Amino acid sequence: MEEALQQLKDAAQNVDAATRQSLLGQLQALQLELERPNDTIKRVMFLNCQMAVVRVGIDLKIFNHLAESQDPLKATQIAEKTGADAALISRILRYLACTGYIKEEAQDVFSRNHITSCLASSDTQAGMRHYFDFLGPIYQSLPSYLSERNHTSITDPTSTPLHYAYKTSLDPWSWFQTQPAKSLAFSTWAAAREKDMPAWLPTYPLASLGSGVASSATLLVDCGGSFGQQSQLVRDTHPSLTGRVIVQDFPAVLAAAPARDGIEKMPHDLFTPQPEAAAGTRGARFYCLRQVLHDHSDAQARVILGHLRDAMNPGGESVLLIDEIVMPNSGAGWMDVHMDIVVMAGLAGMERPLGQWEGLLGEVGLGVREVYRYNPETSDAVLEVVVAEG
């Protein structure tokens, strides 16, 4: 047994992302086989407690103190650094060690491990604040919200568990702007997550499919493109491609976006038709929707997609690139299903399996030509979509 475990530990140091995910899935299945059902249930019951204690550790900078120290620290030393009661610190440290976030060297002596260093990062701490401080109350409200509505699907973005938890009538994004601390935590975490995600461009044949566009024509319309990160990626990766690159988003978003060479800004609401031909956004070679549609119900998504279909040239001349989680029709991964509940509870949105994507697109006269998967750790993929024939 010990030899088999050591082989697994050694293998974990030198595996690619796809193999790592496969190993994790098998080990999690093995854990459930080894656990008695009551053990599994007890572990789930304490998950809220675990998140809360980690959040306390962040407030007290426990992870930072341990990550910065070359030597193990006594509980009394950490208490002195944090200014917290020594008895409380000892209990918090014992819990964090038992759950694997720090290492216990001896009685009341602790050191860092690889997870400690991650939790000392300001980006990770922003993510923990986002999930605990902002999403926590929404998760807590979900059972009551659904019970009071006879467990019907959440499709109205003006009445979600977010509204129920925070007692607001504002739309989610407007409400978010009234919460500077929560907004900062989210934006910091989102930027860090974006930075760590694999890029889709190496997987998609943009260079060959995007060649031959006249300099006065439009190569790409980045719809709901925020600060234009994807547009910049296209320009940086394929500098030889000609044609205009246009980023569309709300005026306030574009006003905060940096100026980028070779990229135009155009205020636009995705729930309205694309501007007339003179604006250059009709008949573009590519349109891009990146992590936009999962924020919306099918009804809202049909409106957005319908306006883009009307702007696209038929016959495959225009291509809509939808960069989203595309879950398999069965056997979805843990990150995919977690994100599905997050966007459902906060925005009345959803993460969709491939079959649901195909059905949704077919309803508005669009079809999937190809699926390009680019992230082996999740179901992130680019759907290559064209106007359906006939």
C-alpha positions in Angstrom: 0.0 0.0 0.0 2.7 2.4 1.0 4.6 1.7 -2.2 1.5 2.3 -4.4 0.9 5.6 -2.6 4.5 6.7 -3.1 4.2 5.9 -6.9 1.1 8.1 -7.0 2.9 10.9 -5.3 5.9 10.6 -7.7 3.6 10.5 -10.7 1.8 13.7 -9.5 4.9 15.7 -9.9 5.3 15.1 -13.6 1.9 14.8 -15.2 0.1 17.0 -17.7 -3.2 18.7 -16.9 -5.4 16.1 -18.5 -3.7 13.2 -16.7 -3.8 15.2 -13.4 -7.6 15.6 -13.8 -8.1 12.0 -14.6 -6.0 10.9 -11.5 -8.0 13.3 -9.3 -11.3 12.0 -10.5 -10.2 8.4 -9.8 -8.8 9.3 -6.4 -12.0 11.1 -5.5 -14.1 8.1 -6.5 -11.8 5.9 -4.4 -12.2 8.2 -1.4 -16.0 7.8 -1.7 -15.6 4.0 -1.9 -13.3 4.0 1.2 -15.5 6.4 3.3 -18.5 5.1 5.1 -21.6 7.0 4.0 -21.8 8.7 7.4 -18.2 9.9 7.1 -19.0 11.4 3.7 -22.1 13.2 5.1 -20.2 14.5 8.1 -17.4 15.9 5.8 -20.0 17.7 3.7 -21.7 19.1 6.9 -18.5 20.8 7.9 -17.6 22.4 4.6 -19.1 25.8 5.6 -17.0 25.6 8.8 -13.9 25.0 6.8 -14.4 28.0 4.5 -15.1 30.2 7.5 -11.9 29.2 9.3 -9.8 29.8 6.2 -11.5 33.2 5.9 -10.5 34.0 9.5 -6.9 32.8 8.7 -6.8 35.4 5.9 -8.1 38.2 8.1 -5.3 37.3 10.6 -2.7 37.0 7.9 -1.8 33.5 9.3 -0.9 32.2 5.8 1.3 35.3 5.1 3.2 34.9 8.3 3.9 31.3 7.7 4.7 31.7 4.1 7.2 34.5 4.9 9.0 32.5 7.6 11.9 30.3 6.7 11.4 28.4 10.0 8.4 26.9 11.7 6.5 29.2 14.1 5.1 28.6 17.5 1.5 29.4 18.0 2.5 32.0 20.6 4.7 33.7 17.9 1.8 33.8 15.5 -0.5 35.2 18.2 2.0 37.9 18.8 2.2 38.8 15.1 -1.6 38.8 14.7 -2.5 40.5 18.0 -5.1 37.7 18.5 -5.7 35.7 21.7 -3.1 32.9 21.9 -5.6 30.2 22.9 -7.8 31.2 19.9 -4.8 31.1 17.5 -3.8 27.7 18.7 -7.3 26.3 17.9 -7.4 28.0 14.5 -3.9 26.7 13.6 -4.8 23.2 14.7 -7.9 23.2 12.5 -6.0 24.6 9.5 -3.3 21.9 9.9 -5.9 19.1 10.2 -7.6 20.3 7.0 -4.3 20.5 5.1 -3.8 24.3 4.7 -0.7 24.4 6.9 1.7 21.8 8.4 1.9 20.9 12.0 5.5 20.2 13.0 5.0 19.5 16.7 2.6 20.5 19.5 1.7 24.2 18.8 4.4 24.5 16.1 3.4 25.1 12.5 5.0 25.7 9.1 3.9 26.4 5.6 3.2 24.0 2.8 2.4 24.5 -0.9 -1.2 25.4 -0.1 -0.2 28.0 2.5 1.9 29.8 0.0 -1.1 30.0 -2.4 -3.4 31.3 0.3 -0.8 34.0 1.1 -1.3 35.4 -2.4 -3.4 38.6 -2.6 -5.2 37.2 -5.7 -6.2 34.0 -3.9 -7.4 36.0 -0.9 -9.5 38.1 -3.1 -11.1 34.9 -4.5 -11.8 33.6 -1.0 -13.4 36.9 -0.1 -15.5 36.8 -3.2 -16.8 33.3 -2.6 -17.3 33.6 1.1 -18.3 37.2 1.6 -20.4 37.7 -1.5 -21.5 34.3 -2.7 -21.9 32.8 0.8 -25.1 34.6 1.7 -26.5 33.7 -1.8 -25.8 30.0 -1.3 -27.4 30.2 2.2 -30.6 31.7 0.7 -30.9 29.2 -2.2 -33.0 26.5 -0.4 -35.5 29.0 1.0 -35.7 30.9 -2.3 -36.4 27.7 -4.3 -38.9 26.4 -1.7 -40.9 29.6 -1.7 -41.2 29.3 -5.5 -42.1 25.7 -5.7 -38.7 24.8 -7.0 -39.2 26.3 -10.5 -36.2 27.2 -12.6 -34.5 30.5 -12.1 -34.9 32.5 -15.3 -35.7 36.0 -14.2 -32.5 38.1 -13.8 -34.5 40.6 -11.7 -35.5 38.0 -9.1 -32.7 35.7 -8.1 -31.3 34.3 -4.8 -28.9 37.3 -5.0 -31.9 39.7 -4.7 -33.4 37.5 -2.0 -30.2 37.4 0.1 -29.3 41.0 -0.2 -32.9 42.4 -0.3 -32.3 44.5 -3.4 -34.4 45.3 -6.5 -31.4 46.4 -8.5 -30.1 44.3 -11.4 -27.0 42.3 -10.2 -24.4 44.4 -12.0 -25.8 47.7 -10.8 -26.1 46.4 -7.2 -22.5 45.2 -7.4 -21.3 48.7 -8.2 -22.8 49.8 -4.8 -20.5 47.3 -3.0 -17.0 48.5 -3.5 -15.3 45.9 -1.3 -17.1 43.0 -3.0 -16.6 44.5 -6.4 -12.8 44.9 -5.8 -12.5 41.3 -4.6 -14.4 40.0 -7.6 -12.4 42.1 -10.2 -9.1 41.1 -8.6 -10.0 37.4 -8.6 -11.4 37.5 -12.1 -8.3 39.2 -13.5 -6.0 36.6 -11.8 -8.2 33.7 -13.0 -8.1 35.1 -16.5 -4.3 35.4 -16.4 -3.9 31.7 -15.3 -6.4 30.3 -17.9 -5.1 28.7 -21.1 -5.5 30.8 -24.2 -8.0 29.7 -26.9 -6.1 31.2 -29.8 -3.4 28.4 -30.2 -6.3 25.9 -30.6 -8.3 27.8 -33.2 -7.1 28.3 -36.8 -7.6 32.1 -36.8 -4.6 32.8 -39.1 -5.9 30.8 -42.0 -9.6 31.6 -41.6 -8.9 35.3 -41.0 -6.6 35.9 -43.9 -7.6 38.1 -46.8 -9.7 40.6 -45.0 -9.4 44.1 -46.5 -7.9 46.7 -44.2 -11.2 48.7 -44.5 -13.3 45.7 -43.7 -13.8 44.2 -40.2 -11.8 41.3 -39.0 -13.3 40.9 -35.5 -16.1 42.4 -33.4 -15.4 41.6 -29.8 -19.0 41.7 -28.4 -19.2 42.5 -24.7 -15.4 42.5 -24.8 -14.8 44.5 -21.6 -11.3 46.1 -21.8 -10.5 44.4 -25.1 -8.2 41.7 -23.7 -9.2 39.2 -26.3 -8.9 41.7 -29.1 -5.4 42.6 -28.0 -4.5 38.9 -27.9 -5.6 38.5 -31.5 -3.5 41.5 -32.6 -0.5 40.3 -30.6 -0.7 36.7 -31.8 -1.5 37.4 -35.4 0.0 40.8 -36.3 -0.2 40.0 -40.1 -4.0 39.8 -40.1 -5.6 42.9 -41.6 -9.0 44.4 -41.0 -10.6 46.4 -38.3 -10.9 45.0 -34.7 -13.8 46.5 -32.7 -14.5 46.1 -29.0 -18.1 46.6 -28.0 -19.4 47.1 -24.4 -21.2 49.6 -22.3 -19.9 53.2 -22.4 -18.8 53.2 -18.8 -16.8 50.0 -19.4 -15.1 51.3 -22.5 -14.3 54.6 -20.8 -12.2 52.7 -18.2 -10.5 50.6 -20.8 -7.0 51.5 -21.9 -6.3 52.7 -25.4 -4.9 49.9 -27.6 -3.2 50.3 -31.0 -5.3 48.9 -33.8 -8.4 48.4 -31.7 -11.5 50.5 -31.9 -14.0 51.1 -29.1 -17.7 51.1 -29.9 -20.4 51.6 -27.2 -23.1 49.0 -27.8 -25.8 47.1 -25.9 -25.9 43.4 -27.0 -29.7 43.4 -26.5 -30.1 45.8 -29.4 -29.4 45.2 -33.1 -25.9 45.8 -34.5 -25.4 49.3 -36.0 -26.0 50.0 -39.6 -23.5 48.9 -42.2 -21.6 52.1 -42.2 -20.4 51.3 -38.6 -18.5 48.3 -39.9 -20.0 45.7 -37.6 -22.2 43.9 -40.1 -20.7 41.2 -42.3 -17.5 41.0 -40.2 -15.3 37.9 -40.6 -15.5 37.0 -36.9 -17.7 37.9 -34.0 -16.6 36.9 -30.5 -18.7 36.3 -27.3 -16.4 35.3 -24.5 -18.1 34.3 -21.2 -21.1 36.4 -22.0 -23.9 34.0 -22.6 -23.5 32.0 -19.4 -24.7 35.1 -17.6 -28.0 34.9 -19.3 -31.1 32.6 -19.5 -32.0 31.0 -22.8 -34.6 33.7 -23.5 -32.0 36.5 -23.1 -29.4 34.5 -25.0 -31.8 34.1 -27.9 -32.1 37.9 -28.2 -28.3 38.4 -28.2 -27.7 35.6 -30.7 -30.6 36.8 -32.9 -29.1 40.2 -33.3 -25.7 38.7 -34.2 -27.2 36.3 -36.7 -28.8 39.3 -38.4 -25.4 41.0 -38.7 -23.6 37.9 -40.0 -23.0 37.0 -43.7 -24.4 33.5 -44.6 -22.5 30.7 -46.2 -19.9 30.6 -43.5 -18.4 33.9 -44.5 -19.0 35.2 -41.0 -18.2 33.1 -38.0 -19.3 33.6 -34.4 -16.8 32.4 -31.8 -18.5 31.5 -28.5 -15.9 31.0 -25.8 -17.7 29.3 -22.9 -17.9 26.2 -20.7 -19.3 23.5 -23.0 -20.1 20.7 -20.7 -20.3 17.1 -22.1 -23.8 15.8 -22.3 -23.0 13.5 -19.4 -20.1 13.2 -16.9 -19.6 17.0 -16.3 -16.7 18.1 -14.3 -16.8 19.5 -10.8 -15.8 23.1 -11.9 -18.4 23.1 -14.6 -21.3 22.2 -12.3 -20.1 24.6 -9.6 -20.1 27.5 -12.0 -23.5 26.5 -13.3 -25.0 27.0 -9.8 -23.0 30.2 -9.3 -24.4 31.9 -12.4 -27.9 30.5 -11.8 -28.1 31.8 -8.2 -26.6 35.2 -9.0 -27.7 36.0 -12.5 -30.3 33.5 -13.6 -27.7 32.3 -16.1 -26.4 28.8 -16.8 -23.5 26.7 -18.0 -24.7 24.6 -20.9 -24.0 21.1 -22.1 -23.1 20.7 -25.8 -26.6 19.4 -26.7 -28.2 22.5 -25.1 -25.9 24.8 -27.0 -26.8 23.2 -30.2 -30.5 23.4 -29.5 -30.2 27.1 -28.4 -28.3 28.1 -31.5 -30.6 26.1 -33.8 -33.6 28.1 -32.4 -32.2 31.3 -33.8 -31.0 30.0 -37.2 -27.4 29.3 -36.2 -25.4 26.0 -36.2 -22.2 24.7 -34.6 -19.6 23.9 -37.3 -16.8 22.8 -35.0 -16.0 22.6 -31.3 -12.4 23.5 -30.2 -11.6 22.4 -26.7 -8.6 24.2 -25.2 -8.6 23.7 -21.4 -8.1 20.0 -20.3 -8.9 20.9 -16.6 -12.4 22.2 -17.4 -14.8 22.1 -20.3 -13.8 25.5 -21.7 -14.2 25.5 -25.5 -14.7 27.6 -28.5 -17.9 26.9 -30.5 -17.4 27.9 -34.1 -20.9 29.0 -35.2 -22.2 30.0 -38.6 -25.6 30.9 -40.1 -27.5 27.7 -40.6 -28.2 26.8 -44.2 -31.8 26.7 -45.4 
